[in-house]
Amino acid sequence: MGEKDLAQKTLEAYNDVFADIVNVLLFNGRQLVQEDELEQESPDSIYKVDGKLHELKRDVAKYWKHNNIRIALVGLENQIETDKYMPIRVMSYDATAYRQQLLNQYETDLETGKQVRKKNAEPIYPVVTMVLYFGNIPWKKYRTLLDIVEVPEELRPYVSDYNTNIFEIAWLSKEQVELFKSDFKIVADYFVQMRTNKDYKPSRQIIKHVNEVLQLMSVFTNDNTFEEYQNQFITKGEEVTMAGILDKAEARGKFDLLYKLIKKGRMTLEEAASDLGMTVEQLLAGFKEYNLVL
């Protein structure tokens, strides 16, 4: 499992984030799915081919329930790059979930040993798979089964198509990004900004799932700065924002530079303190905070 994929899955597994993604991308921000209505579903599905068991792994999947009745099964699949065979992958996930529901409609009769329909069998509920695409190249092709299957014209009326729900995160509008309420808003905002501006201006939104967001941002930016500060924030009990982290990173960079100049004898403590607009005592305290020993 790739590092980026794992980081995405970890954040999306939280019910508040999962519900937020579904509400914004499927329901245009309407709060139809509540956190407490979600139940974790095993992302692993087993199916049999030629007498052998095989396994399908979803990224994240949850049941949407109301009054203990399953309304739907929703799965999230994360993609960094376009995948020509995504429609077939999604169709396999969905078909396996429907087949499991079908099997659950029956039980073994203890007297006859035969499979019989359960009297109180749960109704068949829909399966929805959402593909979250984080790439910076538009996903123009390979969205449906017929995009990848070569079908003779004579057979086309009889071949069923299968559509995939692909959401291109970097191409969301600013209005759509503003609809998010969870930490996923920070993630979406980052991808949209990097696509449109090639630069990132962090927000002051308070991060709820600090470790997971910082890990995700770290692997996407190849910058360990985000993870370096997570323990510091947590132990101090501070409210964490992306803007605050980058402010600290900028401050750390200045202290690092002045520290090197002082060590090389090219600047005095007094000069360094003056450059930062602080006293020598404050400068030394800053060095101590960043483990810079003179």
N, C-alpha and C positions, 0 to 999 in steps of 0.2 A: 504494500500500500504506500503510495507516494506521500511525502510530507505535507504537501499542499492539500491533498485530498483528505488526509487525516485531520488536519486543522479545520477544514470546512465542516466535516462531519461532526466534530466535537462541539462546535458552536451551534450548529443547527439542531443538535439533539435536545437542546433545552426547549421546553414546551413554549415559553414566551416567544422565543425566536422563531420556532417552527410555525406557531399560530400566526405570527406577524407576517411571515413570508407568504403563507396561504391567503391571508386576508387581503394583502396588498396586491399580489400578483393574480389571484383568481377573482377576487371580489372588489377590486378597485378601492380598497381601504375600508370597506364595511366590516365591522367587527362581528362576523358571523361565527368564527371559530374561537372558542375560549380555551385558555390554558388547561383548565381542569377537565375539559372534554376530550383531551388527547391521551391516548394510551399507547405505550411503546409496543411496536410489533417487531418480532425478530426479523432483521434484514436478510436472513438466510432462508432460502426456499429450497426444498428438496424435490427432485422429480426423477422419474425412472425412464431410461432409454436402453433398449436391448438387455433388460434385466439388471442393469447397473444403476446405482443411485448417483445423481449429479447434483451439484449445488449452484444456486444462483444467489449472488450477493447484491442487495441494494445498498445505497449509501445510508439513507435514513428513511424509516417508514413508521407511520403512526396511524392508529385507528382514531377516527373522529366519532365520538359517541355522544349520545344525548339520552338521559334517563336510562343508562345502561344498554341502549340499543345502538348498534353500530350503524352510523350513517354512511361512512365511506372509509376506504383505506387510501391514504395519501402517501406517496413515496417521493423523495427528493433524490435526484441524481446530479452530481456536480461534474462539470466539464471545463477543462482549461482550453482544450482544442476541439475543433469540430470533429465529428465522427460520422463517417459515411454510413455506418451500419447502426446508428442510434435508433432508427425506427424499429429495427428487428430486435435490438436489445430491450427496448421499452415494451414491445409486444410480448416478448418472452416473460418479462417481469409480471406484466398484467395478466397474461394467460395463466401463469403458474398460480397467481393469487386467486383467480376465478376457479381454477381447477380444485384448489384446496377448499374453497367454499362449497363446491359441488360435492366433494368427498365428505364434507362435514354434514351434508344433508342426510346421510345414511348411517345406520348402525347395524350391528350384527344381531339377528334374532337368536336368542339363547336356545330356543327349542329346535329351530330348523337349521341354524347356522348360516342362513342366507342374509344378504344385505337388504334391509328394508328402510323405507323413508321414515325419518324421525317424526313423531307427532308434533313436537314443538320446535321444529327446525327453524333456525334463524333465517330471515329473508335474505336473498342475495343482495349484497350492497355493491355500489360502484367502486372501481379501482381507478385512481387518478395518479399519474406519474408526471412530476414537474422536473424538467431539465433546467438546471441553473447554469448558464454558460457565462464564464468569467473571462473569456478570451477577448482580445482587442481587434480581431478580424470578424466582420459580420458573418453570421451563420446564414448563408444564402441558399444553400442546397441541402439535400438529404433530410428533409423534414417529414416526409411521408414514405410509406412503403413503396408506392409506385414511383418515387424519385430514384429508387435504387434497383428495382426489379424490371428487367426487360420483358415486357409483355407483348405478345403479338396482338395486333389491332383487333383480330377476330375474338380474342379471349378477354380483352379489356373490360367489356360489360359484366363479366362474370368473376373478375378478380377483385376481392375486397381490399380497399385501401386501409391504411392505419396511420393516423396522424400522431405526431409527437408535440407535446406542449413545451416549447423551448422559449425560455426567457433570457434575453441577452442583457445581463446586469449592467454592463458598461453603456448600454444604449437606452437605459431608462431616462425619462424626462426628470427635470428637477422637481416637478410637481409630484411625480410618482415616488421619488426618493423621500420627499417630505411626508409622505403617507406612512412610512415605516415608523414604528414606535420603539422597537427593540434595538439591541446592539447591531442588528443587521443593517440598520440605517447608516452606521459608520462605515461598514464594509461597502455597501452600494455607493455611498457618496465618494469613497476613495476611487472606485473604478470609473465612475462617471467623470470625476475631475481629471483623472489621469488620461482619459480618452479625449476629453474636450480641451483641456488646458495644458496637458503634459506636465502638470505641476499639482501639488496637493497642499491645500490650505485646510488644516485640521479644524474640526468643530469643537465647541465647548460642551457637547453632549456628555453627560456622565455615563461612564461605562459600567454596566452591571456585571457582566461575566469577564472580568479583567484578564485573567490568564488566557482564556480561549481567544479573545479578540486580539491580544498582543501577540500571541503565537501565530495567529493567522496573518496579521499584518507583517510580522517578522519574516515569514516564509515567502510572502508575496513580494515584499520589497527587497529581500535579501539583505536586510538591515537588522542586526541584532540589538540595535538601540531600544527597540520596543520591549524586548524581553529583559534587557538589562535592568530596567527600572521597575518591573512588575513587583518584585519582592519588596523593594523600598516603599512603594506606594501602599502595599498591603499591610506591612508591619506598622507603618505610621497611621494607618486608618484614614488616609486621605481619599477624597473623591477624585477619581481618575478620569481624565479626559485626554483625547488625542492631542489637543492643543497644549495641555500641560506637560505631556511627555516630550513633545518636540521643543517646548520652551526649556525644559531641563537639559535636553540633548544639546541645544545651542549654548546654554550656560556651561555645560561640561566641556564643550569644545573650546570655549574661551579660557577656562581654567587650565585645560591641558596645554594650550599654546603658551600661556604666561608661565606655567610651571616649567616648561622646557627652556624658555628664554632665561628664567632665573637660574636654573641648573647649569646652563652654559655660561653664566656670568654676563649675559647681555642685557640684563635688566635687574634692578633692585626690587626688593619687596615693596618699598614705598612707591616706586614708579608703577609697578603692577597694580597695586591697590588703587592708585590714582586713575589708572586706565579704566578700571571697572567702577570708579566712583564710590569706593568703599574704604574703610579703614584697614590698616594692616591686620588687626585682629580679625576682622570679618573675612579678609582674604585667606588667612591661615585656617579659619574655620571651614571655608569652602574647600580648601585643599584636603582637609581632614575628611570632609563628607565624601569626597571622591577618591579617597585612599591614595592621595598624592603626598608622599612623604619627602620633605626637604632634607 
